[in-house]
């Protein structure tokens, strides 16, 4: 089963750059939306994709949608490599027997990686 998570951001280009360069994601689709806005889908694994929308688009075309950023935890077999590669990676800590670290995207949102 594949999961696609919708993220609403101020700068789609900056967010796509972060998820591809820092997290190793791959752009799998680009869509032009009403009003000339862009939606970009980034696969961060074979099972998880991030569908990145501009907040301005959501405010105009889907004002009923909550713009808050979800709290995401990624489990990775490449835990140590990700920790080394992500510039904003925090310290590794153990939570309930699982190694984790947090990281921040360019817009100041925090996410977590746990060792699979």
Secondary structure, DSSP 8 states (H G I E B T S, - for coil): --EEEEEEES-HHHHHHHHHHTT--EEEEEEE-GGG-EEEEEESSSSEEEEEEEHHHHHHH-TTS-------EEEETTHHHHHHH-TT----EEETTEEEEEEE-TTS-EEEEEE-
